[in-house]
Amino acid sequence: MGGLGSGRRSICSLTPVERCWSLDISVMKRRGVLKAGWSGIWRWPERGVPDIKIGLVVLENHVVLVYAITRGGGPRIDVTEYVDVVHLVCAYGGTRSYFRCPGCDKRILKLHLRWGRFRCRRCNELTYGCQRENRMQRLRRKGWKVRERLGSNSLTGEPFPPKPRGMHWKTYQRLHGATLASEEEVVRCMWVSLQKLRGKSLL
């Protein structure tokens, strides 16, 4: 058999990537940050924690990350990390930018902070939250995503949101039918689970 650390780890034992602070190079480029000479503070306002931030310096072919970490309630540790950036020319014009993971040197779009360093998902042994979901959870998420797309925060079981202005009726009817089918499947899964629980309680 393999030694310590050999073999693949179970997905359920890995940390979801959604729990980590991430740097997305596409978002940085869209915000106009990915320009040589830019320096400032990078924040994660979408996560609802305005005091979480890192220093960021953008050079020609790499970015410098400046931040501090604490481990197990210990002293503050200042970190300065250099991450290479690759700019590839697209076939039809323009460029696409990638980070080079400091751990494995692979081209990636996102870096995730774990264990005090920004690395790719594989180096940090992270998984996507949807990979840990069962069938019923996946169906629920599918319905929620459609409702959000239609501009509603309503939950499964509530009236389906009306057609947004500018959306074709054919598209709306397709989304409506697919969402109702998935929500009906959620109810069926819940009913099957309930029957199984009742069966166990009678044993």
N, C-alpha and C positions, 0 to 999 in steps of 0.2 A: 504494500500500500504506500501511498505518497507520504511525505513527511509533513511537518508543521506548516500549515498554510496552503497545502496542495489541494487541488480540486476546486470546483466552483461552489461558491457560497449560495445558500438559498436566498431568493429574492426577498422573502419575508424578513430575513435577518439584516438586510441592508437599510441604510438611512434614506428616506425619500429626499430627492433633490430639492423639493419645495421648502424644506426646512432650513436650507442654507442660503446665505447671502451670495448672490451671483452677479457677475459682470458679463453683460451681453454686448459684444462688439458691434452688433447691428444697431442696438439702441444708442450706443455711444456715437456712432457715425450719424445717425438720424438727428441727434441733438446737437451736432456740430462740434463735438468734443474731440473727435479723432483727427486733429490737425496738429502737425508738428509745431511745437512752441506753446501749445495750450497747457495751462496748469490751473489747478483749483481744487475744489472739494466735490466729491461724488457722493450723492445721497440716494437713499431708497425711499422716497416719499410714498410710493405706491404700497409699501409694506406697512404704512401707518406708524412708523417709528422714526420721527424726524431727527433724533439725536444720533442715529447710526450713520456714520460717514467715514470716508477714507480720503487721503490726499492723493491726487492723481497728476502726473506730469507726462505729457505726450511728446515723444521725440520722433525722429524720422522713421526708425524701424523698430521701436519698442516703446513700451509705456512703463512708468515707474509707479509702483503702488506703495504708499506710505500709510501705515496704520499701527494700531497697538492691540495686543491681545493679553488676556490673563488666563491662566490655567489652574483649575482647582482652587480658586481663591488666592492664588499666589501673587507675586509682584507683577506689575505691568511690564510687558516686554514690547519694545518698539521694533517694528519690522519694516524694512525697505526691500522691496522685491522688484526685480527687473523681468519683464515679460516681453519676449520678441513678438513683433507683429509682421505678418506677411500680407502684401498687397498683390493680388493676382488680376491680370487684365482679362476682362470678359470678352467673349467672342464677338458680341455686338456692341462693344464700346463700354466704357466705364471700368471700374475696378471693384473687386470684392475683397474685403479684409478678413483676416483670421488671426487669432492668437496662436502662438506655439506653446503648448502646455510645458511648463518648466519641469514637469515630472517625466513625461514620456516623449516630448518633442513632436507630438502630433498636432496637425492643424485643427483648431476647434473654434466654435463661435462663442462659447460660454466658459467662464471660469467660475468655480464654486469654492467658497471659503469653508474649509474644514480642517481640523487639526492645526489651525494657525497659519495655513498657507492656501493660496489660490491655485487650484489644480483642476484638471478636467474631471468629468463625472466618473470615469473608470479609475483614475488614480486615487480619487477620494472614496471609492467604493460606494457610490450612490446609485439609487434606482429612481424611477419615476413613480409617483404615487399611484397612478392608474394601474401599474403592474401588480400592485398589492390588493387590488379590488376584486371582489367576487362578482358574479354575473349580475346580481341585483344592483350592486353599487355602480357598475358600469352603465347599466340601463338608466339609472337615476341621473347620473352625470350627463348622459346624452340628452335627456329631456331638459335638464337645467340649462345646458349650453344653447339649445334652440330657443328657449324662452328668453334668455339673456340677449341673444341675437335680435330678437323681436322687440327688445327694449322693455322687458318685464322682469321683475324679481319674484314673480309668483312661484309657488312651489307646486310639485306634482299633485294633481287632484283638484286644483283650482281652475277656474275657467281659462281656456287658452287665450293668449293675448290677441288683439285684433291685428289685421294686416298693417304693417307700417307704410307710410306714404312713400311711393316710389318703387315698392316691391311688386313684381309681377304676380298676378293671381296664381299662375301655374306653380311658381316657386313657393308661394305661401301654402298652397294646398298640399304640395309635396312634403313640406316641413310639418304641416299639421298632421298629415296621415302618418308619417314616420314617428312623430312624437307620441301620438295617441297609441300607436302599436307598441312602442317601448314602455309606455306607462301601464298599458294593460298587461304586459309581460311582467312588470314589477309586481303588480297586484297578484298575478298568478303565482309568482315565486314566493311572495309572502304567504299566500294561502297554502302552498305545498309545505313551507317551513312550519306553519302553524299546525297542520295536520300531523307532521312528523313529531312535533313536540307533544301533541295530544296523545299520539300513539305511545310515546315513551312513558308518559305519565300514567298510562293504564297498565303498564307492565309491572 
